[in-house]
Amino acid sequence: MSIDVTLLPATIPHRLREAEVDRIRRFDDHASGERLRFEYSISASGVLIVWRVSDPHVSAEVEAVFGPAAWEEVRGDLHRALH
């Protein structure tokens, strides 16, 4: 599933705030043509991590990290780490 992260307005540079800037960052499973999934996890401190999962039997790779003051909403599938 794709992951949509909505950034807080404060993360948009002041000079761009009056323009129609899209605050949603999309990590699209289908955009690359590869067989991959994006999932997310949120640490206890509020850090949002977007994971790239190319093979369910191999560890995922970090695609992006957003600090707790950078994002306000996330939609998509929760990451389930391999143990």
VOSEZA-832827 format. One record per atom (N, C-alpha, C, O): residue number from 1; atom name; x, y, z. Coordinates in steps of 0.02 Angstrom, whole numbers, always signed. Example, Ala and Ser with C-alpha at 12.3 -4.5 7.8 and 13.67 -1.06 7.14 Angstrom:
% VOSEZA-832827
R / 1 / N / +660 / -284 / +390
R / 1 / CA / +615 / -225 / +390
R / 1 / C / +660 / -165 / +390
R / 1 / O / +712 / -166 / +423
R / 2 / N / +642 / -112 / +354
R / 2 / CA / +684 / -53 / +357
R / 2 / C / +645 / +2 / +394
R / 2 / O / +670 / +57 / +402
This chain:
% VOSEZA-832827
R / 1 / N / +42 / -59 / +0
R / 1 / CA / +0 / +0 / +0
R / 1 / C / +44 / +62 / +0
R / 1 / O / +99 / +61 / +27
R / 2 / N / +21 / +113 / -29
R / 2 / CA / +57 / +177 / -29
R / 2 / C / +52 / +209 / +40
R / 2 / O / +5 / +196 / +78
R / 3 / N / +100 / +251 / +54
R / 3 / CA / +100 / +289 / +116
R / 3 / C / +92 / +363 / +99
R / 3 / O / +127 / +388 / +55
R / 4 / N / +47 / +396 / +133
R / 4 / CA / +38 / +468 / +125
R / 4 / C / +54 / +501 / +192
R / 4 / O / +25 / +485 / +243
R / 5 / N / +102 / +548 / +190
R / 5 / CA / +123 / +585 / +249
R / 5 / C / +103 / +657 / +239
R / 5 / O / +123 / +689 / +190
R / 6 / N / +63 / +684 / +285
R / 6 / CA / +44 / +755 / +282
R / 6 / C / +91 / +794 / +327
R / 6 / O / +95 / +782 / +388
R / 7 / N / +127 / +840 / +297
R / 7 / CA / +175 / +881 / +334
R / 7 / C / +139 / +938 / +370
R / 7 / O / +87 / +962 / +347
R / 8 / N / +166 / +959 / +426
R / 8 / CA / +140 / +1017 / +461
R / 8 / C / +154 / +1080 / +420
R / 8 / O / +205 / +1084 / +386
R / 9 / N / +110 / +1130 / +423
R / 9 / CA / +122 / +1191 / +385
R / 9 / C / +188 / +1225 / +400
R / 9 / O / +218 / +1256 / +356
R / 10 / N / +213 / +1218 / +461
R / 10 / CA / +276 / +1250 / +481
R / 10 / C / +336 / +1221 / +444
R / 10 / O / +389 / +1252 / +442
R / 11 / N / +328 / +1163 / +413
R / 11 / CA / +384 / +1133 / +376
R / 11 / C / +392 / +1163 / +306
R / 11 / O / +443 / +1152 / +273
R / 12 / N / +342 / +1200 / +284
R / 12 / CA / +345 / +1231 / +218
R / 12 / C / +382 / +1298 / +226
R / 12 / O / +363 / +1339 / +268
R / 13 / N / +433 / +1311 / +185
R / 13 / CA / +468 / +1375 / +190
R / 13 / C / +421 / +1434 / +184
R / 13 / O / +373 / +1432 / +145
R / 14 / N / +433 / +1486 / +223
R / 14 / CA / +389 / +1545 / +226
R / 14 / C / +374 / +1573 / +157
R / 14 / O / +317 / +1591 / +143
R / 15 / N / +424 / +1577 / +113
R / 15 / CA / +414 / +1606 / +47
R / 15 / C / +367 / +1565 / +3
R / 15 / O / +340 / +1590 / -46
R / 16 / N / +356 / +1501 / +21
R / 16 / CA / +312 / +1457 / -18
R / 16 / C / +244 / +1448 / +13
R / 16 / O / +200 / +1418 / -18
R / 17 / N / +234 / +1472 / +73
R / 17 / CA / +171 / +1459 / +109
R / 17 / C / +110 / +1489 / +75
R / 17 / O / +56 / +1461 / +79
R / 18 / N / +118 / +1545 / +41
R / 18 / CA / +60 / +1576 / +9
R / 18 / C / +44 / +1543 / -57
R / 18 / O / -12 / +1551 / -83
R / 19 / N / +91 / +1506 / -85
R / 19 / CA / +78 / +1469 / -147
R / 19 / C / +40 / +1405 / -128
R / 19 / O / +38 / +1385 / -70
R / 20 / N / +11 / +1374 / -177
R / 20 / CA / -25 / +1312 / -165
R / 20 / C / +25 / +1254 / -162
R / 20 / O / +34 / +1219 / -212
R / 21 / N / +56 / +1246 / -105
R / 21 / CA / +106 / +1193 / -96
R / 21 / C / +71 / +1133 / -67
R / 21 / O / +35 / +1138 / -17
R / 22 / N / +82 / +1075 / -98
R / 22 / CA / +52 / +1013 / -74
R / 22 / C / +91 / +988 / -13
R / 22 / O / +151 / +974 / -18
R / 23 / N / +58 / +983 / +43
R / 23 / CA / +90 / +961 / +105
R / 23 / C / +93 / +884 / +110
R / 23 / O / +121 / +858 / +158
R / 24 / N / +63 / +850 / +63
R / 24 / CA / +63 / +777 / +66
R / 24 / C / +122 / +749 / +26
R / 24 / O / +132 / +766 / -32
R / 25 / N / +161 / +706 / +59
R / 25 / CA / +215 / +670 / +27
R / 25 / C / +192 / +599 / +18
R / 25 / O / +175 / +565 / +66
R / 26 / N / +192 / +575 / -44
R / 26 / CA / +167 / +508 / -60
R / 26 / C / +225 / +463 / -78
R / 26 / O / +269 / +480 / -117
R / 27 / N / +223 / +404 / -48
R / 27 / CA / +270 / +351 / -64
R / 27 / C / +227 / +297 / -97
R / 27 / O / +193 / +259 / -63
R / 28 / N / +230 / +295 / -164
R / 28 / CA / +183 / +255 / -204
R / 28 / C / +213 / +188 / -223
R / 28 / O / +265 / +185 / -255
R / 29 / N / +179 / +135 / -204
R / 29 / CA / +201 / +67 / -220
R / 29 / C / +207 / +54 / -294
R / 29 / O / +249 / +16 / -316
R / 30 / N / +165 / +86 / -332
R / 30 / CA / +160 / +69 / -403
R / 30 / C / +200 / +116 / -449
R / 30 / O / +206 / +103 / -508
R / 31 / N / +228 / +169 / -422
R / 31 / CA / +261 / +219 / -463
R / 31 / C / +325 / +193 / -495
R / 31 / O / +341 / +213 / -551
R / 32 / N / +362 / +150 / -462
R / 32 / CA / +427 / +129 / -488
R / 32 / C / +422 / +70 / -536
R / 32 / O / +470 / +57 / -573
R / 33 / N / +367 / +35 / -537
R / 33 / CA / +361 / -24 / -579
R / 33 / C / +389 / -86 / -546
R / 33 / O / +380 / -141 / -572
R / 34 / N / +424 / -78 / -490
R / 34 / CA / +451 / -136 / -453
R / 34 / C / +396 / -166 / -409
R / 34 / O / +344 / -136 / -397
R / 35 / N / +410 / -227 / -387
R / 35 / CA / +365 / -257 / -338
R / 35 / C / +390 / -237 / -269
R / 35 / O / +434 / -269 / -240
R / 36 / N / +361 / -184 / -242
R / 36 / CA / +381 / -163 / -176
R / 36 / C / +321 / -133 / -140
R / 36 / O / +270 / -117 / -170
R / 37 / N / +330 / -127 / -75
R / 37 / CA / +278 / -98 / -32
R / 37 / C / +311 / -45 / +11
R / 37 / O / +371 / -48 / +26
R / 38 / N / +272 / +3 / +31
R / 38 / CA / +294 / +51 / +80
R / 38 / C / +251 / +42 / +142
R / 38 / O / +191 / +33 / +138
R / 39 / N / +284 / +44 / +200
R / 39 / CA / +251 / +37 / +264
R / 39 / C / +280 / +91 / +309
R / 39 / O / +332 / +120 / +294
R / 40 / N / +248 / +103 / +366
R / 40 / CA / +274 / +153 / +412
R / 40 / C / +275 / +127 / +483
R / 40 / O / +240 / +80 / +501
R / 41 / N / +317 / +159 / +523
R / 41 / CA / +317 / +147 / +596
R / 41 / C / +329 / +214 / +630
R / 41 / O / +357 / +261 / +600
R / 42 / N / +308 / +218 / +692
R / 42 / CA / +316 / +279 / +731
R / 42 / C / +351 / +259 / +796
R / 42 / O / +327 / +217 / +833
R / 43 / N / +408 / +291 / +809
R / 43 / CA / +446 / +276 / +870
R / 43 / C / +410 / +307 / +930
R / 43 / O / +364 / +347 / +923
R / 44 / N / +432 / +287 / +989
R / 44 / CA / +404 / +314 / +1051
R / 44 / C / +413 / +390 / +1056
R / 44 / O / +373 / +423 / +1089
R / 45 / N / +464 / +417 / +1023
R / 45 / CA / +476 / +489 / +1025
R / 45 / C / +438 / +527 / +971
R / 45 / O / +442 / +589 / +968
R / 46 / N / +400 / +492 / +929
R / 46 / CA / +360 / +525 / +878
R / 46 / C / +393 / +529 / +810
R / 46 / O / +366 / +561 / +765
R / 47 / N / +451 / +498 / +802
R / 47 / CA / +484 / +497 / +737
R / 47 / C / +446 / +449 / +691
R / 47 / O / +432 / +392 / +709
R / 48 / N / +431 / +473 / +631
R / 48 / CA / +396 / +432 / +581
R / 48 / C / +447 / +405 / +532
R / 48 / O / +486 / +442 / +503
R / 49 / N / +447 / +339 / +523
R / 49 / CA / +493 / +306 / +477
R / 49 / C / +452 / +273 / +422
R / 49 / O / +406 / +236 / +436
R / 50 / N / +470 / +288 / +359
R / 50 / CA / +439 / +255 / +302
R / 50 / C / +488 / +201 / +278
R / 50 / O / +546 / +215 / +265
R / 51 / N / +463 / +140 / +274
R / 51 / CA / +504 / +82 / +256
R / 51 / C / +488 / +60 / +184
R / 51 / O / +431 / +61 / +163
R / 52 / N / +540 / +39 / +149
R / 52 / CA / +533 / +9 / +82
R / 52 / C / +541 / -66 / +90
R / 52 / O / +594 / -90 / +113
R / 53 / N / +490 / -103 / +72
R / 53 / CA / +491 / -176 / +79
R / 53 / C / +489 / -206 / +9
R / 53 / O / +436 / -205 / -23
R / 54 / N / +545 / -233 / -14
R / 54 / CA / +547 / -261 / -82
R / 54 / C / +535 / -336 / -81
R / 54 / O / +512 / -364 / -131
R / 55 / N / +550 / -368 / -26
R / 55 / CA / +541 / -440 / -19
R / 55 / C / +519 / -453 / +53
R / 55 / O / +554 / -433 / +99
R / 56 / N / +462 / -485 / +63
R / 56 / CA / +437 / -495 / +131
R / 56 / C / +481 / -539 / +174
R / 56 / O / +473 / -542 / +235
R / 57 / N / +530 / -574 / +144
R / 57 / CA / +574 / -619 / +181
R / 57 / C / +642 / -587 / +196
R / 57 / O / +686 / -619 / +225
R / 58 / N / +651 / -525 / +175
R / 58 / CA / +714 / -489 / +185
R / 58 / C / +698 / -426 / +225
R / 58 / O / +643 / -399 / +221
R / 59 / N / +745 / -403 / +265
R / 59 / CA / +735 / -343 / +305
R / 59 / C / +718 / -283 / +261
R / 59 / O / +745 / -276 / +206
R / 60 / N / +675 / -241 / +286
R / 60 / CA / +656 / -180 / +250
R / 60 / C / +711 / -128 / +254
R / 60 / O / +754 / -131 / +298
R / 61 / N / +709 / -80 / +208
R / 61 / CA / +757 / -24 / +207
R / 61 / C / +720 / +41 / +223
R / 61 / O / +661 / +49 / +206
R / 62 / N / +755 / +86 / +257
R / 62 / CA / +725 / +151 / +272
R / 62 / C / +722 / +193 / +209
R / 62 / O / +773 / +201 / +175
R / 63 / N / +664 / +218 / +193
R / 63 / CA / +654 / +261 / +134
R / 63 / C / +656 / +335 / +154
R / 63 / O / +685 / +376 / +119
R / 64 / N / +624 / +351 / +211
R / 64 / CA / +622 / +421 / +234
R / 64 / C / +610 / +422 / +309
R / 64 / O / +582 / +376 / +338
R / 65 / N / +631 / +478 / +340
R / 65 / CA / +621 / +488 / +412
R / 65 / C / +596 / +559 / +421
R / 65 / O / +623 / +607 / +393
R / 66 / N / +544 / +566 / +462
R / 66 / CA / +515 / +632 / +477
R / 66 / C / +515 / +641 / +553
R / 66 / O / +490 / +599 / +590
R / 67 / N / +545 / +695 / +576
R / 67 / CA / +546 / +710 / +647
R / 67 / C / +475 / +724 / +673
R / 67 / O / +430 / +737 / +634
R / 68 / N / +466 / +721 / +739
R / 68 / CA / +399 / +729 / +767
R / 68 / C / +368 / +798 / +755
R / 68 / O / +307 / +805 / +758
R / 69 / N / +408 / +848 / +741
R / 69 / CA / +382 / +915 / +727
R / 69 / C / +371 / +927 / +653
R / 69 / O / +354 / +983 / +633
R / 70 / N / +379 / +876 / +611
R / 70 / CA / +374 / +885 / +539
R / 70 / C / +309 / +858 / +509
R / 70 / O / +289 / +881 / +455
R / 71 / N / +276 / +812 / +543
R / 71 / CA / +218 / +781 / +512
R / 71 / C / +158 / +783 / +559
R / 71 / O / +165 / +787 / +620
R / 72 / N / +98 / +781 / +529
R / 72 / CA / +38 / +781 / +570
R / 72 / C / -7 / +721 / +559
R / 72 / O / -48 / +705 / +602
R / 73 / N / -1 / +688 / +503
R / 73 / CA / -44 / +630 / +489
R / 73 / C / -8 / +582 / +441
R / 73 / O / +31 / +604 / +399
R / 74 / N / -21 / +518 / +449
R / 74 / CA / +5 / +468 / +404
R / 74 / C / -50 / +417 / +390
R / 74 / O / -89 / +400 / +434
R / 75 / N / -52 / +394 / +328
R / 75 / CA / -100 / +343 / +307
R / 75 / C / -64 / +289 / +269
R / 75 / O / -20 / +303 / +228
R / 76 / N / -82 / +228 / +282
R / 76 / CA / -51 / +172 / +248
R / 76 / C / -46 / +112 / +294
R / 76 / O / -82 / +108 / +344
R / 77 / N / -1 / +66 / +279
R / 77 / CA / +7 / +5 / +318
R / 77 / C / +62 / +13 / +369
R / 77 / O / +116 / +40 / +354
R / 78 / N / +49 / -12 / +429
R / 78 / CA / +98 / -12 / +482
R / 78 / C / +151 / -65 / +469
R / 78 / O / +136 / -120 / +447
R / 79 / N / +214 / -47 / +481
R / 79 / CA / +271 / -92 / +470
R / 79 / C / +275 / -145 / +524
R / 79 / O / +270 / -130 / +584
R / 80 / N / +284 / -206 / +503
R / 80 / CA / +292 / -261 / +550
R / 80 / C / +362 / -289 / +539
R / 80 / O / +374 / -325 / +490
R / 81 / N / +408 / -274 / +584
R / 81 / CA / +478 / -294 / +576
R / 81 / C / +486 / -370 / +583
R / 81 / O / +448 / -403 / +619
R / 82 / N / +535 / -397 / +547
R / 82 / CA / +551 / -468 / +553
R / 82 / C / +589 / -479 / +619
R / 82 / O / +629 / -437 / +639
R / 83 / N / +576 / -533 / +652
R / 83 / CA / +612 / -548 / +714
R / 83 / C / +655 / -608 / +705
R / 83 / O / +690 / -629 / +751
